[in-house]
Amino acid sequence: MQNTNLEYRVGYTPLSGRLYAGYVRKDNGKWEGSPHEVTDWAMFAVGQKLAREETDMLFPLPDGRVMRVSAVITDAETMEDANAQR
């Protein structure tokens, strides 16, 4: 039997700067059990999707601005050059 009061969510925690995934109670928004830390895997999966589809994702923010998420695949040498210029 499946608990219909739970839903699977991924959330960001500003304190740790990490992403967590797991089941959350619909009635109070609290984690049920232990959430799993998924930051690296989630970021990599989103990057792969955006780069392969050659698209951006746009998210409207409450203040009217828009957050754009994009990904580009480059050669390793390009990244080394960019880091050296910082």
Residue frames relative to the residue before (quaternion, step in Angstrom):
aa qw qx qy qz dx dy dz
M 1.0000 0.0000 0.0000 0.0000 0.00 0.00 0.00
Q 0.3068 -0.7686 0.5410 0.1500 3.56 -0.92 0.97
N 0.4017 -0.7019 0.5372 0.2394 3.56 -1.00 0.88
T 0.2587 -0.8032 0.5207 0.1298 3.60 -0.43 1.21
N 0.5804 0.5793 -0.3758 0.4316 3.60 1.27 -0.06
L 0.6672 0.4648 -0.2956 0.5014 3.59 1.31 -0.01
E 0.0172 -0.7669 0.6399 0.0464 3.54 -1.21 0.58
Y 0.4717 -0.6699 0.5002 0.2803 3.55 -1.14 0.71
R 0.0256 0.8088 -0.5844 0.0599 3.59 -0.82 1.00
V 0.2220 -0.6918 0.6622 0.1836 3.48 -1.39 0.36
G 0.0082 -0.8237 0.5657 -0.0390 3.56 -0.80 1.01
Y 0.3694 -0.7065 0.5679 0.2045 3.52 -1.28 0.56
T 0.1682 -0.7767 0.6013 0.0825 3.55 -0.96 0.92
P 0.3583 -0.7684 0.4867 0.2107 3.63 -0.35 1.19
L 0.5894 0.5938 -0.3754 0.3989 3.61 1.04 -0.65
S 0.7875 0.2816 -0.1430 0.5293 3.58 0.86 -0.96
G 0.3757 -0.7321 0.4843 0.2970 3.57 1.21 -0.44
R 0.5767 0.6000 -0.3550 0.4259 3.58 1.23 0.35
L 0.3886 -0.6791 0.5712 0.2481 3.55 -1.35 0.35
Y 0.0962 -0.7887 0.6064 0.0306 3.54 -1.03 0.84
A 0.1228 -0.7814 0.6085 0.0634 3.57 -1.13 0.69
G 0.3429 0.7201 -0.5578 0.2295 3.53 -1.11 0.72
Y 0.6510 -0.5154 0.3878 0.4002 3.53 -1.31 -0.17
V 0.1268 -0.7762 0.6174 0.0175 3.51 -1.01 1.00
R 0.4721 -0.6589 0.5061 0.2947 3.55 -1.07 0.76
K 0.4555 -0.6992 0.4831 0.2650 3.58 -0.87 0.96
D 0.6769 0.5339 -0.3036 0.4056 3.59 1.02 -0.74
N 0.8315 0.1478 -0.0730 0.5306 3.62 1.02 -0.66
G 0.4790 -0.7148 0.4094 0.3034 3.62 1.25 -0.01
K 0.5119 0.6460 -0.4243 0.3752 3.61 1.23 0.22
W 0.5741 -0.5870 0.4503 0.3508 3.53 -1.20 0.67
E 0.2280 -0.7253 0.6346 0.1389 3.54 -1.11 0.79
G 0.7898 0.0900 -0.1058 0.5974 3.58 -0.37 1.18
S 0.6619 -0.5019 0.3780 0.4089 3.55 -1.27 -0.37
P 0.3478 -0.7180 0.5555 0.2344 3.60 -0.79 0.95
H 0.3950 -0.7080 0.5387 0.2290 3.57 -1.22 0.55
E 0.4153 -0.6837 0.5408 0.2601 3.58 -0.99 0.85
V 0.0023 0.8448 -0.5301 0.0726 3.62 -0.54 1.18
T 0.2447 0.8354 -0.4776 0.1189 3.60 1.25 0.20
D 0.7335 0.4395 -0.2669 0.4445 3.59 0.55 -1.10
W 0.6728 0.4930 -0.2990 0.4636 3.59 0.91 -0.91
A 0.6678 0.5031 -0.3083 0.4537 3.59 0.90 -0.87
M 0.6654 0.5002 -0.3074 0.4610 3.59 0.89 -0.91
F 0.6542 0.5102 -0.3101 0.4642 3.59 0.97 -0.86
A 0.6556 0.5153 -0.3134 0.4543 3.60 0.93 -0.88
V 0.6566 0.4901 -0.3100 0.4823 3.60 0.93 -0.85
G 0.6450 0.5258 -0.3178 0.4545 3.59 0.95 -0.85
Q 0.6419 0.5185 -0.3178 0.4670 3.59 0.96 -0.86
K 0.6628 0.5185 -0.3027 0.4475 3.57 0.86 -0.97
L 0.7049 0.4671 -0.2744 0.4579 3.58 0.77 -1.01
A 0.6675 0.5005 -0.3060 0.4586 3.59 0.93 -0.86
R 0.6885 0.4804 -0.2919 0.4583 3.60 0.88 -0.87
E 0.7173 0.4152 -0.2483 0.5014 3.59 1.04 -0.73
E 0.2836 -0.7917 0.4855 0.2388 3.57 1.37 -0.15
T 0.5253 0.6030 -0.4157 0.4333 3.53 0.82 1.08
D 0.3471 -0.6834 0.5927 0.2475 3.54 -1.34 0.22
M 0.2768 -0.7023 0.6140 0.2305 3.55 -1.29 0.28
L 0.1680 -0.7869 0.5900 0.0674 3.56 -0.94 0.93
F 0.0710 -0.7952 0.6021 -0.0055 3.54 -0.89 1.03
P 0.3376 -0.7385 0.5413 0.2185 3.61 -0.64 1.05
L 0.2734 -0.7554 0.5778 0.1441 3.57 -1.02 0.86
P 0.6642 -0.5412 0.3377 0.3897 3.60 -1.15 0.55
D 0.7050 0.4655 -0.2752 0.4587 3.60 1.08 -0.64
G 0.6496 -0.5465 0.3072 0.4301 3.59 1.27 0.21
R 0.5673 0.5678 -0.4001 0.4424 3.60 1.21 -0.25
V 0.3221 -0.7235 0.5746 0.2064 3.57 -1.33 0.17
M 0.2583 -0.7383 0.6022 0.1598 3.57 -0.98 0.88
R 0.1433 -0.7835 0.6010 0.0655 3.57 -0.81 1.06
V 0.1171 -0.7682 0.6276 0.0482 3.57 -0.90 0.97
S 0.0968 0.7949 -0.5903 0.1013 3.57 -0.79 1.04
A 0.1464 -0.7769 0.6060 0.0882 3.55 -1.29 0.31
V 0.0777 -0.7745 0.6274 0.0217 3.54 -1.11 0.79
I 0.2751 -0.7347 0.5942 0.1771 3.58 -0.97 0.85
T 0.0176 -0.8030 0.5946 -0.0360 3.58 -0.80 1.07
D 0.5991 -0.5224 0.4478 0.4094 3.54 -1.32 0.13
A 0.6228 -0.5572 0.3939 0.3828 3.57 -1.16 0.57
E 0.6282 0.5485 -0.3403 0.4344 3.60 1.01 -0.77
T 0.6125 0.5547 -0.3447 0.4454 3.59 1.05 -0.73
M 0.6661 0.4957 -0.2970 0.4716 3.58 0.96 -0.84
E 0.6342 0.5255 -0.3337 0.4586 3.59 0.99 -0.80
D 0.6465 0.5126 -0.3141 0.4698 3.60 1.00 -0.83
A 0.6582 0.5109 -0.3074 0.4596 3.59 0.94 -0.87
N 0.6660 0.4949 -0.3021 0.4693 3.59 0.97 -0.82
A 0.6418 0.5297 -0.3273 0.4476 3.61 1.03 -0.72
Q 0.6602 0.5188 -0.3042 0.4499 3.60 1.13 -0.61
R 0.5683 0.6135 -0.3844 0.3910 3.62 1.17 -0.28
